[in-house]
Each structure stands twice: as C-alpha cells, then as structure tokens.
Amino acid sequence: MRRQAWIGFLRNKYDTEAKLSETWGEQIAAFDDLYLPRKAEGSKNKKATAKQQDITAFWESQGVTTDEEE
C-alpha cells in the first residue's frame, strides 16, 4: 500500500518517467517498477540529491519522520 503511495507521489510530482529520469539522473522505465525506498535513503542536507529529497518529502507526507542525527 505504501509502495503505491510512493508511486502516486512521484507521478503527481513528475507526470512522466522521462521527467523523473531527467531529475534523478537515472533511467526510469516505468513508475510501476520503482521500489519503496527506506526512509534512511532520504536526506535533507544541502548536498542531497533530488532523489534523496523526494524520498524524505514522501516519508514526511506519510507522517514518518526521518532522523538524520541517529
């Protein structure tokens, strides 16, 4: 269920796999092929990649906080 929420989050933000691929710098063939990332894969630091920022934003939208200081 959360995996589908993750996919929906990305579809709403990027509309197409091409836009997601360009932003993340990765080849994304299909939204449905994406895995649900662990919250630890996200990051808010200044050097965070777009993917890390998206992961953090998704988990926060789900009410799950990420603690980078652990």
Buried (B, 14 or more C-beta within 10 A) or exposed (E): EEEEEBBEBBBEEBEEBEEBBEBBEEEBEEBEEBEBBEBEBBBEEEEBBEBBBBBBBBBBEEEEEBEEEE
